């Protein structure tokens, strides 16, 4: 069984932080064009590249988590579903409510420049609540990044269903396949339709990284070559995306996955531990990263509508700071309480908490 070292876990947290901050940077750069060579037509959207990296990381971590939990104790699809439900919705529902508040204020003060009126209604709210914003609906209100969450949710369910039933589907093949297809509709649609074509495959490449990392074949690769291989594959992935301009393309995804695989392989052999103060800093930023992703865009849209007469650099740093600060504050009562809520649900499910 693959066991991530303490250093690997901390670095993966750091990677998640960097990716989410790059999404924020990419959206701000799209408005203010501070770094023109990191935006179209010179280069693909940096925020989309970060989303691809996040999907790759997510596929790996979900596979790793399932391996750990099913290898140590009885763990069912019901428990997995509740874990995913808590992890996603403890952040998503506050983000939906936050979007309503921000957009209502936006409409009140500056109705004429609000351009999301077709997405700000009860129908879109409930389709988002049930994770249908990738297809067939659209993201709610001004929160355009919600589209990613709809695809990610159904990937979680489809893969989880396959994982828990892969050995026992023969007595009830029709039931197993029907549920799997139902969970897979949106990931399958994403292969041919919508903004994130190819992201589902990149998520599955993250799953493949997990299986390759624990395989005897790959662990036999000389560890001193892994850092070099990681750099080489990463450079090739950048070259690939520079020419293809496709942030969600399979060639880019494969090269990025190979770089990630080699990097993890080298991390697993890293002997030195990361200093405790650094760990705490990484944990703090990681603790609100998901909230930052789901709340930053309405803030950007609203503050820009106020016409504060700032220059591009002032706007950039103001919005970067406000987005991080708001996410950190919201996460104190949402994302950072995820584990305690999971524990409460487990106790309740086992009958420990009685009416």
C-alpha positions as CSV (number, residue, x, y, z in Angstrom):
1,X,0.0,0.0,0.0
2,X,1.3,3.5,-0.9
3,X,1.8,5.7,2.1
4,X,2.6,9.4,1.5
5,X,5.4,10.8,3.6
6,X,4.8,13.8,5.8
7,X,6.9,15.9,3.5
8,X,4.8,14.7,0.5
9,X,1.6,15.6,2.2
10,X,2.8,19.1,3.1
11,X,4.1,19.7,-0.4
12,X,0.8,18.6,-2.0
13,X,-1.0,21.1,0.2
14,X,1.4,23.7,-1.0
15,X,0.7,22.7,-4.6
16,X,-3.0,23.1,-4.0
17,X,-2.4,26.6,-2.6
18,X,-0.3,27.6,-5.6
19,X,-2.9,26.4,-8.1
20,X,-5.8,28.2,-6.4
21,X,-3.8,31.4,-6.2
22,X,-2.9,31.0,-9.8
23,X,-6.6,30.9,-10.7
24,X,-7.1,34.2,-8.8
25,X,-4.0,35.7,-10.5
26,X,-5.3,34.5,-13.9
27,X,-8.7,36.1,-13.5
28,X,-7.1,39.4,-12.3
29,X,-4.6,39.3,-15.1
30,X,-7.4,38.8,-17.6
31,X,-9.0,42.1,-16.4
32,X,-5.8,44.2,-16.0
33,X,-3.3,42.6,-18.4
34,X,-0.3,43.2,-16.1
35,X,1.5,40.2,-17.6
36,X,0.4,40.0,-21.3
37,X,2.6,37.1,-22.1
38,X,0.6,34.9,-19.7
39,X,-2.7,35.5,-21.4
40,X,-4.2,35.0,-24.9
41,X,-3.2,35.2,-27.7
42,X,0.4,34.8,-26.5
43,X,-0.4,32.0,-24.0
44,X,-3.5,30.2,-22.8
45,X,-5.4,31.4,-19.8
46,X,-3.2,30.7,-16.7
47,X,-6.4,30.0,-14.6
48,X,-7.3,27.2,-16.9
49,X,-3.9,25.6,-16.7
50,X,-4.2,25.8,-12.9
51,X,-7.6,24.1,-13.1
52,X,-6.0,21.3,-15.1
53,X,-3.4,20.9,-12.4
54,X,-6.0,20.9,-9.7
55,X,-8.0,18.1,-11.5
56,X,-4.8,16.1,-11.8
57,X,-4.1,16.5,-8.1
58,X,-7.7,15.7,-7.2
59,X,-7.7,12.5,-9.1
60,X,-4.6,11.4,-7.4
61,X,-5.8,12.4,-3.9
62,X,-9.2,10.7,-4.2
63,X,-7.6,7.5,-5.3
64,X,-5.1,7.7,-2.5
65,X,-7.8,8.5,0.1
66,X,-9.9,5.6,-1.0
67,X,-6.9,3.2,-0.9
68,X,-6.1,4.3,2.7
69,X,-9.7,4.1,4.0
70,X,-10.7,0.9,2.4
71,X,-7.3,-0.8,3.3
72,X,-7.5,-0.1,7.0
73,X,-11.2,-0.6,7.9
74,X,-14.7,-1.2,6.6
75,X,-15.6,1.8,4.4
76,X,-18.6,1.9,2.2
77,X,-19.9,4.0,-0.7
78,X,-22.4,5.6,1.7
79,X,-19.5,6.8,4.0
80,X,-17.6,7.9,0.9
81,X,-20.6,9.8,-0.4
82,X,-21.1,11.6,3.0
83,X,-17.4,12.5,3.1
84,X,-17.6,14.1,-0.4
85,X,-20.9,15.7,0.4
86,X,-19.5,17.4,3.5
87,X,-16.2,18.4,1.9
88,X,-18.0,20.0,-1.1
89,X,-21.2,21.4,0.3
90,X,-19.8,22.9,3.5
91,X,-18.0,25.3,1.2
92,X,-20.4,25.3,-1.7
93,X,-23.6,26.3,0.1
94,X,-22.0,29.3,1.8
95,X,-20.4,30.3,-1.5
96,X,-23.9,30.2,-3.1
97,X,-25.3,32.4,-0.4
98,X,-22.3,34.7,-0.6
99,X,-22.9,35.1,-4.3
100,X,-26.6,36.0,-3.7
101,X,-25.6,38.7,-1.2
102,X,-22.8,40.1,-3.4
103,X,-25.0,40.1,-6.6
104,X,-28.0,41.7,-4.8
105,X,-25.7,44.5,-3.6
106,X,-24.3,44.8,-7.1
107,X,-27.8,45.0,-8.6
108,X,-28.9,47.6,-6.0
109,X,-25.9,49.9,-6.5
110,X,-25.1,49.4,-10.1
111,X,-28.0,47.5,-11.9
112,X,-27.0,48.9,-15.3
113,X,-23.6,47.1,-15.5
114,X,-24.7,43.7,-14.0
115,X,-24.3,41.3,-16.9
116,X,-25.3,38.0,-15.2
117,X,-29.1,38.6,-14.9
118,X,-30.0,35.5,-17.0
119,X,-28.1,33.4,-14.5
120,X,-29.4,35.0,-11.3
121,X,-32.7,33.2,-10.7
122,X,-34.2,30.4,-8.7
123,X,-34.0,27.9,-11.5
124,X,-30.2,28.4,-11.9
125,X,-29.8,28.4,-8.1
126,X,-31.4,25.0,-7.7
127,X,-29.7,23.4,-10.8
128,X,-26.4,24.6,-9.2
129,X,-27.4,23.2,-5.8
130,X,-27.8,19.8,-7.5
131,X,-24.5,20.1,-9.4
132,X,-26.0,20.6,-12.8
133,X,-24.2,23.8,-13.6
134,X,-21.7,22.2,-16.1
135,X,-24.6,20.6,-18.0
136,X,-27.4,21.2,-18.8
137,X,-27.5,24.5,-16.8
138,X,-25.1,27.3,-16.2
139,X,-23.2,28.7,-13.2
140,X,-25.3,30.8,-10.8
141,X,-25.1,34.5,-10.9
142,X,-21.7,36.1,-11.3
143,X,-19.9,33.1,-9.9
144,X,-18.5,31.8,-13.2
145,X,-16.0,29.3,-11.6
146,X,-18.9,27.2,-10.3
147,X,-18.8,25.3,-13.6
148,X,-15.8,23.3,-12.5
149,X,-17.6,22.0,-9.4
150,X,-20.4,20.4,-11.3
151,X,-17.9,18.3,-13.3
152,X,-15.8,17.4,-10.3
153,X,-18.8,16.3,-8.2
154,X,-19.9,13.7,-10.8
155,X,-16.4,12.5,-11.3
156,X,-16.2,11.8,-7.6
157,X,-19.5,9.8,-7.6
158,X,-18.7,7.8,-10.8
159,X,-15.2,6.8,-9.6
160,X,-16.4,6.1,-6.1
161,X,-19.2,3.9,-7.3
162,X,-16.8,2.0,-9.6
163,X,-14.3,1.6,-6.8
164,X,-16.7,0.1,-4.2
165,X,-18.5,-2.1,-6.7
166,X,-15.7,-3.2,-9.1
167,X,-15.4,-6.7,-7.5
168,X,-19.0,-7.4,-6.8
169,X,-20.9,-6.1,-9.8
170,X,-21.4,-9.6,-11.5
171,X,-24.5,-10.6,-9.6
172,X,-26.2,-7.3,-10.5
173,X,-24.5,-6.1,-13.6
174,X,-27.5,-4.1,-14.9
175,X,-27.9,-2.2,-11.6
176,X,-24.2,-1.5,-11.3
177,X,-23.8,-0.3,-14.9
178,X,-27.0,1.8,-14.7
179,X,-25.8,3.7,-11.7
180,X,-22.3,4.1,-13.1
181,X,-23.7,5.5,-16.3
182,X,-26.0,7.9,-14.4
183,X,-23.1,9.3,-12.4
184,X,-20.9,9.4,-15.6
185,X,-23.3,11.4,-17.8
186,X,-21.8,14.8,-17.1
187,X,-18.1,13.6,-17.3
188,X,-19.0,11.9,-20.6
189,X,-20.7,15.0,-21.9
190,X,-17.6,17.0,-20.9
191,X,-15.5,15.0,-23.4
192,X,-17.4,16.6,-26.3
193,X,-19.3,19.7,-25.0
194,X,-18.7,22.6,-22.7
195,X,-15.9,24.7,-21.5
196,X,-13.7,22.0,-19.9
197,X,-13.4,19.4,-22.7
198,X,-10.7,17.0,-21.6
199,X,-10.7,17.8,-17.9
200,X,-12.4,14.5,-17.0
201,X,-9.5,12.7,-18.7
202,X,-6.9,14.8,-16.9
203,X,-8.7,13.8,-13.6
204,X,-8.4,10.2,-14.6
205,X,-4.7,10.8,-15.3
206,X,-4.4,11.8,-11.7
207,X,-5.9,8.4,-10.8
208,X,-3.3,6.7,-13.1
209,X,-0.5,8.6,-11.3
210,X,-1.6,7.0,-8.0
211,X,-1.5,3.4,-9.5
212,X,1.8,4.0,-11.2
213,X,3.4,5.5,-8.1
214,X,2.7,2.4,-6.1
215,X,3.6,0.0,-8.8
216,X,6.9,-2.0,-8.4
217,X,7.9,-1.0,-11.9
218,X,8.0,2.7,-11.2
219,X,9.5,2.4,-7.8
220,X,12.4,0.6,-9.4
221,X,13.3,3.8,-11.3
222,X,16.4,5.3,-9.8
223,X,15.3,8.0,-7.5
224,X,18.1,10.4,-8.4
225,X,16.6,10.5,-11.9
226,X,13.1,11.5,-10.8
227,X,13.7,15.2,-10.2
228,X,15.4,15.5,-13.6
229,X,12.5,13.6,-15.3
230,X,10.0,15.8,-13.5
231,X,11.6,19.0,-14.8
232,X,12.0,17.6,-18.3
233,X,8.3,16.5,-18.6
234,X,7.2,19.8,-17.1
235,X,9.2,21.8,-19.7
236,X,7.7,19.7,-22.4
237,X,4.2,20.3,-21.1
238,X,4.8,24.0,-21.2
239,X,6.1,23.8,-24.8
240,X,3.1,21.6,-25.7
241,X,0.6,24.1,-24.3
242,X,2.4,27.0,-25.9
243,X,1.9,25.5,-29.3
244,X,-1.5,23.9,-28.9
245,X,-3.1,26.7,-26.8
246,X,-5.3,23.9,-25.3
247,X,-5.2,24.0,-21.5
248,X,-7.4,20.8,-21.2
249,X,-5.8,18.8,-24.0
250,X,-4.7,15.2,-23.5
251,X,-1.1,15.7,-24.7
252,X,-0.6,18.5,-22.2
253,X,-2.3,16.4,-19.5
254,X,-0.1,13.3,-20.1
255,X,3.1,15.4,-19.9
256,X,1.9,17.2,-16.8
257,X,0.9,13.8,-15.2
258,X,4.4,12.4,-16.0
259,X,6.0,15.4,-14.4
260,X,3.8,15.1,-11.3
261,X,4.5,11.3,-11.1
262,X,8.3,11.9,-11.2
263,X,8.0,14.7,-8.7
264,X,6.0,12.6,-6.2
265,X,8.5,9.7,-6.7
266,X,11.4,12.0,-5.7
267,X,9.4,13.5,-2.8
268,X,8.7,10.0,-1.3
269,X,12.5,9.5,-0.9
270,X,13.1,12.9,0.5
271,X,14.5,12.4,4.0
272,X,14.5,15.9,5.5
273,X,11.4,17.2,7.2
274,X,9.9,20.6,6.6
275,X,10.2,23.0,9.5
276,X,7.1,23.3,11.7
277,X,6.6,27.1,11.1
278,X,6.5,26.5,7.4
279,X,4.0,23.6,7.8
280,X,1.7,25.9,9.7
281,X,1.9,28.6,7.1
282,X,1.1,26.1,4.3
283,X,-1.8,24.6,6.4
284,X,-3.3,28.1,6.9
285,X,-3.3,28.9,3.2
286,X,-4.4,25.4,2.3
287,X,-7.2,25.7,4.8
288,X,-9.1,28.3,2.8
289,X,-8.0,27.5,-0.7
290,X,-11.3,25.8,-1.8
291,X,-13.3,28.7,-0.3
292,X,-11.1,31.2,-2.2
293,X,-11.8,29.4,-5.5
294,X,-15.6,29.5,-4.9
295,X,-15.8,33.1,-3.7
296,X,-13.2,35.3,-5.5
297,X,-15.0,36.0,-8.8
298,X,-18.1,37.7,-7.5
299,X,-15.8,39.9,-5.4
300,X,-13.8,40.9,-8.5
301,X,-16.9,41.7,-10.6
302,X,-18.6,43.7,-7.8
303,X,-15.6,45.9,-6.9
304,X,-14.8,46.6,-10.5
305,X,-18.4,47.8,-10.9
306,X,-17.8,50.5,-8.3
307,X,-15.5,52.5,-10.5
308,X,-13.0,53.3,-7.8
309,X,-10.7,55.1,-10.3
310,X,-7.6,53.1,-9.3
311,X,-4.9,52.1,-11.7
312,X,-4.4,48.5,-12.8
313,X,-1.7,47.7,-10.2
314,X,-3.8,49.2,-7.4
315,X,-6.8,47.3,-8.5
316,X,-4.8,44.1,-8.8
317,X,-3.3,44.1,-5.3
318,X,-6.5,45.4,-3.7
319,X,-8.6,42.6,-5.2
320,X,-5.9,40.0,-4.5
321,X,-5.8,41.0,-0.9
322,X,-9.6,41.3,-0.4
323,X,-10.3,38.0,-2.1
324,X,-7.8,36.1,0.1
325,X,-9.0,37.9,3.3
326,X,-12.7,37.2,2.6
327,X,-12.0,33.6,1.9
328,X,-9.9,33.2,5.0
329,X,-12.7,34.7,7.2
330,X,-15.5,32.6,5.6
331,X,-13.4,29.4,5.9
332,X,-13.1,29.9,9.6
333,X,-16.7,28.7,10.0
334,X,-17.0,26.5,6.9
335,X,-14.0,24.8,5.2
336,X,-11.9,24.7,8.3
337,X,-14.7,22.9,10.2
338,X,-14.9,20.1,7.6
339,X,-13.3,17.4,9.7
340,X,-15.4,18.2,12.8
341,X,-18.6,18.0,10.8
342,X,-17.5,14.7,9.3
343,X,-16.8,13.3,12.7
344,X,-20.3,14.4,13.9
345,X,-22.0,12.7,11.0
346,X,-20.1,9.5,11.6
347,X,-21.1,9.4,15.3
348,X,-24.7,10.1,14.3
349,X,-24.6,7.4,11.6
350,X,-23.4,4.9,14.1
351,X,-26.1,5.7,16.6
352,X,-23.8,7.4,19.1
353,X,-25.9,10.6,19.0
354,X,-29.5,9.6,20.0
355,X,-32.6,11.8,19.9
